[in-house]
Amino acid sequence: MKPVVVVGGGIAGIQAALDLADQGVKVYLVEKSPSIGGRMAQLDKTFPTLDCSSCILTPKMVAVDRHENIELLTYAEVKEVVGEPGNFKVKILKKPRYVDVDKCTGCGQCVMKCPVKVPNEFNLGMDMRKAIYIPFPQAVPLKATIDPEHCLYFTKGVCRVCERFCPPKAINFNQKPEEIELNVAAIIVATGFSLDDARKRGEYGYGKYPNVYTNLEFERLLSSTGPTKGEIVRRSDGRHPKKIAFIQCVCSRDELTNKYCSAICCMASTKEAILAKEHLPDVECTIFFMDVRAFGKGYQEFFERAKQEFGVRFVRARPAKIEEDPKTRNLIVYYEDTETSRFTKEEFDMVVLAVALRPILPESLVKSGLIQPDNYGFADVPEMYIEPVRASKPGIFVIGVLQSPKDIPDSVIQAGAAAMRAAIYAISG
């Protein structure tokens, strides 16, 4: 029985790895970040049940780390793939952490002593992390990583404070990149998504007005592990907002950016409005939408609950522009009132933009022709109706948002399907 490589350690990749490993297939799970978890690790809660995201995800992350049939290759990227179904040769570049993971206990002493602060990518730059860091409290593996682009030793040849204060003596500045070659039967790709650049819709003022946020930034504000420890406060002055506007379809369903629907935004914004009301009971939440697309099981009921139980206001309108009051830093939203068919304006303390999802296609697999982008830039699935997870080449499977915008349950379902298909190659190989 040959092993399988799973590329991407988000919820789809995690589920695919577990499903394969439980069948006795050896799995190499490759993740470019220092920890698995993906985008789901950045969410506060999930819709429509409002379950804690980490409470669902963390046990699966731990199960991956402990499974005897899964080898975790974090802080690593696939650089080259050649071969045929049942016999792929995969080259993986594993970047040095400059920390011995066998010795590191994740105690955090090195992080506390490090004098360098840089923007924290996990919290989307809304707070700072150290040059040696653990990405988030539930990280798997729970090991420190040194960022050589900001570490004083690598940039100026000084410091090494982390080395002096590390109790298990795990710091190793002499680590080098490691190239790993694998022979595998199949490859499952679940590299996920990033948000499109909200600055493309300049009329909404993202990047210009401090109190305009993306929906993922708002998720981090809601989270107890976020930059404000779960307190919803404005970037400009630290005040609690009294009125929040959520604007849908930013860079989605848009001739100038992306024509497709990003699928999750209606329910994600509905969830965020409910959570805002739970955090701040007196806050007024308004969702500006084109059409509410509540397509999943329980999603229509979730939408109705937001209106009836939490008093979330829904306005069918695509706002034309946002301006800032320079004195209060409040945001004035201009839109056409659907009831009167007249243009009007309304003032809010905070605006949250539901920004389009963009796939992260692994460059090495695209260059080798193993994955082809479709007309929208997602991974193409030539036989969508009969082989809904197979990429352009047999033996390569694409799942999750890499293939098309979708929610967590659909990503998990696809992960199971891909694991089943990959297992056939593994067993026959």
N, C-alpha and C positions, 0 to 999 in steps of 0.2 A: 504493500500500500504506500503510495507516494503522498507527500505533504501538499498542502495548499497554502498560498500566500493570500492574506487579506490586507488590503492597503487602505488605511484610514481607521482610526480608533474612536469614531463617534458611536452613537447608539446602533447604527446599522452594521458597522464593522464589528462591533462587540458581539451583537446577536449572531451574526454569521459565524464568527469564530467559535462561540460557545456551541452553536448547533452542530458544527463540524466536529469539534473536539469531543462532544458527547457521543458521536458515532464512532469514536476511536481513530479519527483522522488527525494527524499531526498538523498543527496550524502555526504559521508565522504571522503575527499581527504587527504590521509596520505602521508607525505613527510618527509624523514629522515633528510634533511637539514633544516636550519633555514628559507629558502625561496623556493618557487616553481620557476620553470623556466627550470631546468634541463640543459642538454648540449646545447640546442638551445640558452640559455642565454649567453653562452660563445662564440658564433659565431659572426663574424662581419657582414657578409652579407650572403644571401642564393643564391644558384644556381637554375636555370639558369638565373633568372631575375636580380640578383644583388640587390635585395631589402634589406633594412636594417633589420637585424634579430630582433633587439629589437622593431622596429616599428611594426612588425607583432605580436610578442610575448607579449609585455607589455600590450596592450589593453585586450588580453585574460586573462592574469594574474589578471588584475584589475577586469575584469568581474567575474572571479572566486571568488575573495575576496568580491565582492559586492552582489553576487547572494544569494537570500533569501533561496534557497534550497541546498546550499553548505556550509558545515562546514569544515573549513581548520584545519587540525591537522599537523602543521609543527613541525620539530624537534622531530619526533615521528617515531616509527617502529612497525610493526606487529610482535607480539611475539608468538601467538598461534592461530590456526584456527581449529575448530571442527564442525561437523554437516553435513548437507545434503543440496542439492540445495533448495533454498527457506527458509532455516533455518540454516544459519551459525552463530556460535558464535565466535567473533573475539576479541582477547585481544591485546590491543595496549599500548605500553609504551611511554609516553610523557615525554621527558627529560626536566629538568628545564633550563630555559634561565637565571635565576637569575635576570630577568627584568620583571616587571609587564607590560604586553603588552597593558593593558587597559590604563595605564598612559603614556607609552613611546610614544613620538611624532616623533621619528626618527630624532631629530635635530642634532645628532652627537657630542654634547658637550662631552659626556663621552668618545667617541672614540678619540677625539683630546687630551684629558687630560691623557689618559692611557699611562704609561711609557713603557709598554712591547710590543716588536715587535716579531712576529713569521712569518714563511713562509705562504704566502697567497695561500690557496688551489684553490680558484677560478681562480687565475692567474697562477696556476700550479707551485707555488713556485718561480716565477720569480720576485716577489717583496714581500713586507712584509705587514701584517695587524697587528692590535692591539689585545690584549687579550680580549677586548670587541669590537665587530665589527658588522657592517652591511655588508652582503656578497658582494653586488654590488649596484650601485645607484638606479636601478629600482626594488630592492627586494620587494617581496610581501609575507608576511607582511613586511612593512618598520619599523622593530623593531630591537633593538640591542640584541645581545646575548653575554653572558660571557663564554669564553672558560676556564673551570675549570682546565684543564691540564697545562695552562700557566699563569692564573691569580695569582698575588702575594699573594692575600688574601688566596686563596685555597692552594697554594703551600708553603707559608711561614708565613701566618697569619699577613701580613702587607699590607699597601697601602690603599685600599678603596677610592682612589682618585675619581673614577667614581661616587661613592655614594655622595661625597661632592659637585661635580659640576653638577649633574643631575638636571636641572630646575624643572621637574615635580615630582622629588623624586620617580623615577620608579625602582631604584635598590633594589633588595630584595635577599640578600645572604642566606636567610632561606628557599628558595623554595626547594621542594622535587620532585623526580620523581612521576609521576601520572599514575596510571593504569586505562585504560578505557576499558570497556566491551560493545560490540555492538552486536546486533542481526540483521543480514542483510540477504537479499534474494540472493545476488550474489556478486562476487568479481571480479574486473577488475585489472589485474596486468600489470603495465607499468614501471618497474623499470630500464629500459634503459641499458646503456653500460658503460664500461670503455675501455681505450686503453690497448692493450697488452703491455708487457714490451719490448721496442725496444732494450734493452740490450741483449735480446736473440739472436739478429743478431749482434754479437760483431764486425763483420767486418766493420760495418758502424760507429762505434765509438761513439754511443749515450751514454752520461754520462761520456765519456772520453774526447771528444773534445767539447769545449764550444759552437762552432758555428754550431753544429748539433742539430736540433730541431725536435720535433714531429709536425705533422700538426695542432694539437690542440694548442700547444704553439705558433705556427705561427699565428693562428687565434687571440690569445690574443694580439700579437704584432700589428696586424692590427687594433684592436679595440680602439676606443677613450677612453674606460674605462679600457684599459689594462695597463700593467706595464710601458709602454713607451708612453702612451696617443696617440697611433696610429702611432708612429714613428718607422719605421723598422730600427733597429740598432743591431749590433752584440753584443753578450753576452761578448765577450773577450775584446773589446776595445771601444764599443759605436759608431763605424763607420757605415755609410750606406753601405750596400753591393752593389757591382757592378755586380756580377754574382751570381745567386741563382739556385741551382739544387734541383729538386723535384724528389724523388725516390719512386716509387709505389710498392705495394704488399710487404711491410715490415711486416713479420709474417702472411701474407695472401698468399693463393695459394702456400703453402710451406709445404713440407712433414715433416719438422722438427718442425714446430710450429702449424699452422692451415691450413688445406687443402682447406678451403672454400674461396670464394671471399667475400671481405667486402663491395662490392656493391657501396658504396658512394665515394670511394677514387679517382677514375679517375676524376669525376666532381668536387670534393672538391679541388683537386690540381690544376685543370684547373682554377677554380674560384680564388684560392689564387694567382696563377701566374698573372691573370688579375689584381687583386687588388694590387699586388706588383708593377705592371707597372703603375697603377693609382697613387700610393703613390710616386713612384720613376720612372719617365718616362724613364730615361736612363738605368735602370737596365735590364740585360739580364736574361731571365728565360728559363730554360731547364727542361723538364719533361722526365724522364727515365721511360718507361713503358714496360710491357709485351704485353698486348692487351688493347686498349682503349675500355671500356665498357660503351658506352653512350646509355643506354637502355630506358631512360625516355622521356617524351614529351618535345621537344625542346632541348634535350641534345646534339644530333648530331650537330645541328646548333650552339649551344654554343661552342662546341669543334672547329668547323670550324672558328667561330668568334675569338677565342683565337689565332689561327694561323694567320688569315688574317688581322684582325684589330689591334691586340696587338703584333703580332710578336713573340708569344710564340713558342719556338722550342720544337718539340717532337722527342725523340730518342728511337727507339725500342731496348732496352737493359736492362738487369738486372745487374747493377754494381756488380763487384766482391768484391771490398773492397774500403775503404776510408782511406787515410793517411793524417796527418796534417803536414804542413810546420811549424816547431817550431819557426821560425823567424816572419813570417807574420800571423800565426794562420789560414792561408787559408787552404782549404781542397782539396786534390787531389783525384779525383774519377777515378777509374780504371774500364773500361768496354770494351766490344767487339763492335766495330763499325759495324753496320749492313750493311753499304754500302760497306766496304772493307773486312769484315769478319776478321779483325785484331784487336788484343787487343791494346787499346790506353788509354791515361790518359788525364784528363782535370782539370784545377784548378778553384775552385769556392770560393767565400767569405763566403757562407752560404749554408747549405744543410738542406732540410726539408723532413722528412720521413713520408710517409702515412702509419700509423701503423694500424694493424688489430683491429677490434671491438670485444670486448668480453662481453657477457651478464652478467648482475648483477642479479643472481637468488636469490630471498628472501629465506633465510635459513629456516625460519619457515614453509613456504609452501612446500618446498622440503622435509623436514623431515616428514611432515604430509602426504606426498604422493599426495598432491593436484596438484603439478606441477612435472613433470618428465623431467630431462634433456635429450636431444637427443644425437646423436653420436658426435656432435660438442660442446655440452655444452649449447646450447640454449634451451628454453622451448619447449618441444615436443607438437606438435599438431597432435593427432592421425588420425583425419579425415580432413586432409588439404584441400581436394578438395570439400567437402560438408559442413564442419564447420570450416572455416579457422581461426577462432579466439578462438576456444574452447580448453581448456587445457585437461589434462588427466581425470579430474573429471568434470562432468556437473556442471554448475553454476560458474565455474572458467574460466575466459577469459584472454588470454595473447596477448599483442599487442606491436607494436613498435619493437625496436631492441632486446628486450628481447626474441622475437620469432625467429627473423632472421635479418641479416643486411638489412637495408632499409633506404630510404631517408625520409625527413619530410613529403612530400605529402602522401606517402604510409602509414606512421605512423598515420597520421590524418584520412585517409580513414578507417584504421583498428579500430581506436578509435570510429568512427561512427558506424561501424558494431557491435563492442562489446557493445556499449551503447544500441543499438536496442535489442540485444539478452538479455542483463541484465535486460532491462526494462520489458521484458516478465515475468521474475521471480518476479520482484518487484510488478508488477500489480497483478499477480496471487497469490502472497504471502500475 
